[in-house]
C-alpha cells in the first residue's frame, strides 16, 4: 500500500479521482477512460432505442 501511495505522488498525471456511488476512488487514467467510453456507449444505445420506439 505504501508503494501505491509513493507511485501516486511521484506520477500524479497518470491518476484521476472519481466520485462513484458516494465514494472517492483514485484510478489510473486509462481505466477511467475505458469506463467513460463504456458509459458513453450505453447512453448512446439507450438514446437509439428511444428514437426507434
DSSP file (Angstrom, degrees, kcal/mol; ACC not computed):
  #  RESIDUE AA STRUCTURE BP1 BP2  ACC     N-H-->O    O-->H-N    N-H-->O    O-->H-N    TCO  KAPPA ALPHA  PHI   PSI    X-CA   Y-CA   Z-CA
    1    1 A X     >        0   0    0      0, 0.0     4,-1.9     0, 0.0     5,-0.2   0.000 360.0 360.0 360.0 -40.1    0.0    0.0    0.0
    2    2 A X  H  >  +     0   0    0      1,-0.2     4,-2.5     2,-0.2     5,-0.2   0.900 360.0  54.2 -62.3 -39.9    2.8    2.4    0.8
    3    3 A X  H  > S+     0   0    0      1,-0.2     4,-2.6     2,-0.2    -1,-0.2   0.909 106.6  51.9 -60.4 -41.6    4.3    1.7   -2.7
    4    4 A X  H  > S+     0   0    0      1,-0.2     4,-2.2     2,-0.2    -1,-0.2   0.892 110.0  48.8 -62.1 -40.0    1.0    2.6   -4.3
    5    5 A X  H  X S+     0   0    0     -4,-1.9     4,-2.3     2,-0.2    -1,-0.2   0.914 111.6  48.5 -66.5 -43.1    0.9    5.9   -2.4
    6    6 A X  H  X S+     0   0    0     -4,-2.5     4,-1.9     2,-0.2    -2,-0.2   0.916 111.4  50.9 -62.5 -43.0    4.5    6.7   -3.4
    7    7 A X  H  X S+     0   0    0     -4,-2.6     4,-1.5     1,-0.2    -2,-0.2   0.911 110.3  49.6 -60.8 -43.5    3.7    5.8   -7.0
    8    8 A X  H  < S+     0   0    0     -4,-2.2    -1,-0.2     1,-0.2    -2,-0.2   0.907 112.2  47.3 -62.1 -43.3    0.7    8.1   -6.9
    9    9 A X  H  < S+     0   0    0     -4,-2.3     3,-0.4     1,-0.2    -1,-0.2   0.786 114.0  46.5 -72.8 -27.2    2.6   11.0   -5.5
   10   10 A X  H  < S+     0   0    0     -4,-1.9    -1,-0.2     1,-0.2    -2,-0.2   0.690 125.5  28.7 -88.5 -18.5    5.5   10.7   -8.0
   11   11 A X    ><  +     0   0    0     -4,-1.5     3,-1.8    -5,-0.2    -1,-0.2  -0.420  66.3 154.7-136.9  61.6    3.3   10.4  -11.1
   12   12 A X  G >   +     0   0    0     -3,-0.4     3,-1.5     1,-0.3    -1,-0.1   0.747  67.8  69.5 -64.9 -22.5    0.1   12.3  -10.4
   13   13 A X  G 3  S+     0   0    0      1,-0.3    -1,-0.3    -3,-0.1    -5,-0.1   0.657  93.9  58.7 -69.8 -12.4   -0.6   12.9  -14.1
   14   14 A X  G <  S+     0   0    0     -3,-1.8    15,-2.4    -6,-0.2     2,-0.3   0.395 102.4  61.7 -95.7   2.9   -1.3    9.1  -14.5
   15   15 A X  E <   -A   28   0A   0     -3,-1.5     2,-0.3    13,-0.3    13,-0.2  -0.904  58.4-167.7-129.9 156.6   -4.2    9.0  -12.0
   16   16 A X  E     -A   27   0A   0     11,-2.6    11,-2.6    -2,-0.3     2,-0.4  -0.993  22.6-123.5-141.5 147.1   -7.5   10.6  -11.6
   17   17 A X  E     -A   26   0A   0     -2,-0.3     2,-0.4     9,-0.2     9,-0.2  -0.769  28.2-168.7 -90.6 135.7  -10.0   10.9   -8.7
   18   18 A X  E     -A   25   0A   0      7,-3.0     7,-3.0    -2,-0.4     2,-0.7  -0.992  15.6-147.4-129.3 128.9  -13.5    9.6   -9.5
   19   19 A X  E     +A   24   0A   0     -2,-0.4     2,-0.4     5,-0.2     5,-0.2  -0.862  34.2 159.3 -95.4 116.1  -16.6   10.1   -7.4
   20   20 A X  E >   -A   23   0A   0      3,-2.7     3,-1.5    -2,-0.7    -2,-0.1  -0.991  60.2  -8.3-143.9 129.7  -18.8    7.0   -7.7
   21   21 A X  T 3  S-     0   0    0     -2,-0.4     3,-0.1     1,-0.3    -1,-0.1   0.839 127.3 -54.4  55.7  37.8  -21.6    5.6   -5.5
   22   22 A X  T 3  S+     0   0    0      1,-0.2     2,-0.3     0, 0.0    -1,-0.3   0.615 119.3 100.5  76.4  12.3  -20.9    8.1   -2.8
   23   23 A X  E <   -A   20   0A   0     -3,-1.5    -3,-2.7    -5,-0.0     2,-0.5  -0.946  68.9-126.7-130.2 151.9  -17.2    7.1   -2.5
   24   24 A X  E     -A   19   0A   0     -2,-0.3     2,-0.3    -5,-0.2    -5,-0.2  -0.863  28.8-172.6 -99.4 125.7  -14.0    8.7   -3.9
   25   25 A X  E     -A   18   0A   0     -7,-3.0    -7,-3.0    -2,-0.5     2,-0.6  -0.895  18.8-147.0-117.4 146.7  -11.7    6.4   -5.9
   26   26 A X  E     +A   17   0A   0     -2,-0.3     2,-0.3    -9,-0.2    -9,-0.2  -0.971  32.8 168.8-111.1 118.9   -8.2    7.0   -7.3
   27   27 A X  E     -A   16   0A   0    -11,-2.6   -11,-2.6    -2,-0.6     2,-0.1  -0.888  41.0 -93.1-129.6 156.4   -7.8    5.2  -10.5
   28   28 A X  E  >  -A   15   0A   0     -2,-0.3     4,-1.8   -13,-0.2     3,-0.3  -0.400  39.9-118.6 -62.5 147.6   -5.3    5.1  -13.4
   29   29 A X  H  > S+     0   0    0    -15,-2.4     4,-2.3     1,-0.2     5,-0.2   0.885 112.5  56.1 -57.4 -41.6   -6.3    7.5  -16.2
   30   30 A X  H  > S+     0   0    0    -16,-0.3     4,-2.1     1,-0.2    -1,-0.2   0.887 105.9  50.5 -61.5 -40.2   -6.6    4.6  -18.7
   31   31 A X  H  > S+     0   0    0     -3,-0.3     4,-2.0     1,-0.2    -1,-0.2   0.897 110.8  49.1 -64.9 -39.8   -9.1    2.7  -16.5
   32   32 A X  H  X S+     0   0    0     -4,-1.8     4,-2.4     2,-0.2    -2,-0.2   0.889 109.0  52.8 -67.1 -39.3  -11.2    5.9  -16.2
   33   33 A X  H  X S+     0   0    0     -4,-2.3     4,-2.2     2,-0.2    -2,-0.2   0.910 108.9  49.8 -62.6 -42.1  -11.1    6.4  -19.9
   34   34 A X  H  X S+     0   0    0     -4,-2.1     4,-2.2     2,-0.2    -1,-0.2   0.903 110.8  49.8 -63.3 -41.0  -12.4    2.9  -20.5
   35   35 A X  H  X S+     0   0    0     -4,-2.0     4,-2.4     1,-0.2    -2,-0.2   0.909 110.4  50.1 -63.8 -42.4  -15.2    3.4  -18.0
   36   36 A X  H  X S+     0   0    0     -4,-2.4     4,-2.4     2,-0.2    -2,-0.2   0.878 109.4  51.4 -64.2 -38.1  -16.2    6.7  -19.7
   37   37 A X  H  X S+     0   0    0     -4,-2.2     4,-2.5     2,-0.2    -2,-0.2   0.933 111.1  47.5 -64.5 -45.9  -16.2    5.0  -23.1
   38   38 A X  H  X S+     0   0    0     -4,-2.2     4,-2.3     1,-0.2    -2,-0.2   0.913 112.7  49.3 -61.3 -43.0  -18.5    2.2  -21.9
   39   39 A X  H  X S+     0   0    0     -4,-2.4     4,-2.4     1,-0.2    -1,-0.2   0.907 111.8  48.4 -62.9 -43.0  -20.8    4.7  -20.2
   40   40 A X  H  X S+     0   0    0     -4,-2.4     4,-2.4     2,-0.2    -2,-0.2   0.898 111.0  50.5 -64.8 -41.3  -21.0    6.8  -23.4
   41   41 A X  H  X S+     0   0    0     -4,-2.5     4,-2.3     2,-0.2    -2,-0.2   0.906 111.1  48.8 -64.1 -41.0  -21.7    3.7  -25.5
   42   42 A X  H  X S+     0   0    0     -4,-2.3     4,-2.4     2,-0.2    -2,-0.2   0.923 111.7  48.8 -64.6 -44.4  -24.5    2.7  -23.1
   43   43 A X  H  X S+     0   0    0     -4,-2.4     4,-2.1     1,-0.2    -2,-0.2   0.901 111.9  49.4 -61.9 -41.6  -26.1    6.1  -23.1
   44   44 A X  H  X S+     0   0    0     -4,-2.4     4,-2.3     2,-0.2    -1,-0.2   0.900 110.3  50.6 -64.2 -41.7  -25.9    6.2  -26.9
   45   45 A X  H  X S+     0   0    0     -4,-2.3     4,-2.1     2,-0.2    -2,-0.2   0.915 110.1  49.7 -63.3 -43.4  -27.5    2.8  -27.2
   46   46 A X  H  X S+     0   0    0     -4,-2.4     4,-1.9     1,-0.2    -1,-0.2   0.893 110.5  50.4 -63.2 -40.0  -30.4    3.9  -24.8
   47   47 A X  H  X S+     0   0    0     -4,-2.1     4,-2.1     1,-0.2    -1,-0.2   0.910 109.4  50.8 -64.5 -42.4  -30.9    7.0  -26.9
   48   48 A X  H  X S+     0   0    0     -4,-2.3     4,-2.2     1,-0.2    -1,-0.2   0.887 109.1  51.6 -62.0 -39.3  -31.1    5.0  -30.1
   49   49 A X  H  X S+     0   0    0     -4,-2.1     4,-1.2     1,-0.2    -1,-0.2   0.887 109.4  49.8 -66.1 -38.5  -33.6    2.6  -28.5
   50   50 A X  H  < S+     0   0    0     -4,-1.9    -2,-0.2     1,-0.2    -1,-0.2   0.890 111.1  49.2 -66.6 -38.7  -35.8    5.6  -27.5
   51   51 A X  H  < S+     0   0    0     -4,-2.1    -2,-0.2     1,-0.2    -1,-0.2   0.901 110.7  50.2 -66.5 -40.6  -35.7    7.0  -31.0
   52   52 A X  H  <        0   0    0     -4,-2.2    -1,-0.2     1,-0.2    -2,-0.2   0.752 360.0 360.0 -70.1 -24.1  -36.6    3.7  -32.6
   53   53 A X     <        0   0    0     -4,-1.2    -1,-0.2    -5,-0.1    -2,-0.2   0.481 360.0 360.0 -74.4 360.0  -39.6    3.2  -30.3
